[in-house]
Amino acid sequence: MPETITSSLVSETPAAAPAAALAHFRRLLEYETDCWDVHESMATGRRDFVLLDVRGRGAWDQGHIDGAVHVPHSELTAEALAEYPTDTLFVAYCAGPHCNGADKAAVRLASLGRPVKKMIGGATGWLDEGFELV
């Protein structure tokens, strides 16, 4: 007699309908980008964003992504961003998946009316992809 398969912990909560999943993941890409896409855009000269390292001074000094601008999330103000046109896209990153600094920065940037995405993975993800910090 064939074994009866019961639901797993994965399927215990049913997956969203494909149309709902499509809408969700399209929206998610409006908020996030990844290390590979940032690196590829910078390496090919198609950089239409400001990469913003929002970690503290110590972390920045230990190593950061070449070409990033350093503004700790707690220091993000209209004055700190005054040199950038208001439609500048900022891509914020912090230490990595264990850190919410990029999320805090995104909240600040959005509250200032600035376009923003979070680079998922942060500095840890950057290193995991095989890229270097300077």
N, C-alpha and C positions, 0 to 999 in steps of 0.2 A: 504494500500500500504506500503511495507517495506521501512524503512528509508534508504536513500542513505548515505553511509559512505564515507567521504572525507578523504584524507590522513592526518595523524597527523603530528605534528612537528617532531616526531621520524622518521616516514617513508617518510617524505618529500624528504630527501636525501636517495636514495635506499641503502640498506645494500650491502656490498661487496659480491662478489661471494664466495661460501664456500671455494674454493681453495685459494683465496686471503686472506680470513679471517684466514684460517689455517696457512698460511705462516706468516701473521702478528702476530698472538698470539704466535706462536712458537718463533718467533724472540723476541717478548716482554719479554718472559721468559729468554732469554739470557741476558737481561739487568737488570731485576728486580727479587727480591724475596720478601717474605712478613714476617711479624713478627712471624707468627705461624711457618713457616718453619725454620726460624732462631732459635727460641726457641726450637722446637722439635729436631733439629740437635744438639744443645748444650746439651739438657737434656739427650739425648741418647748416647752422646759421639761420635757422627759422625760429628765432627766439622773439616772440611777440608778447612776452611777459617779464615780470621782475621776479626772480627767485629770491625769496625772503627767508633768511635763517632767523628764527624767532627764539632761539635758545639764549641762555645767559652768556656773559662774556667769557667765562671759563671754558665752556663747551666750545664756543666759537674759536678761542685761541688754541684749543687742542686739535682742531681740525674742522674744516667746513668745505662745502662744495665751491669749487673755483667759479667765480662769477656771481656768487650769491651776495646779497646785500644783508648786512646784519642790523636788525632792529628787534631787540627782545620784545616779546608780546606785550609786556607791561608798559613799554615805551611807545607803543603805536598810537600816535595822535595825528590830528590833522596837520599840525606843524611839522612832524617828522616826515610826512608824506607830501609836503607842499611842493616839492620839486617835480613830482610826477603828475601828468595830466589825469584828470578825474576818471577817464575811461581806461587807465592802465590796469591790466590784469596782474594781480599778485598771486604767486604760488608760494604758499607758506609751508615750511617744514620745521620739524623739531627733532628730538633725539630718535624717535621711532615709535613703534606700535604701543609701547608702554607709557607714552608721554602724550598729554593732551594740550601741549603748548600750541601746536598748529591749529587745533580747534578753537582755543582761546583767541588766537590771532585772527582766525577767520571771523569770529564773532565781532571783534573790534573793527576789522576792515569793513565788513558788511554794514555795521552800525554807522560807519563813516561814509557810507554810500559808495564803497569801492568794490569792484569786481574781484572775486577771490576764489581760488581752489586750494585744496590741501593736497600736498604730495604725500600719498600714503607710503608708509615705510620709513619716512624720515631719513636721518643720517645712517641709521642701522640698515635700512633697506637699500640705501645707496651702496654701502659697503658690501651687502649681500649680493648685489648685482655684479660685483667685481669692479666697481668704479672707485676712484680714489678721492680722498679728502686732501686739502692743502693746508 
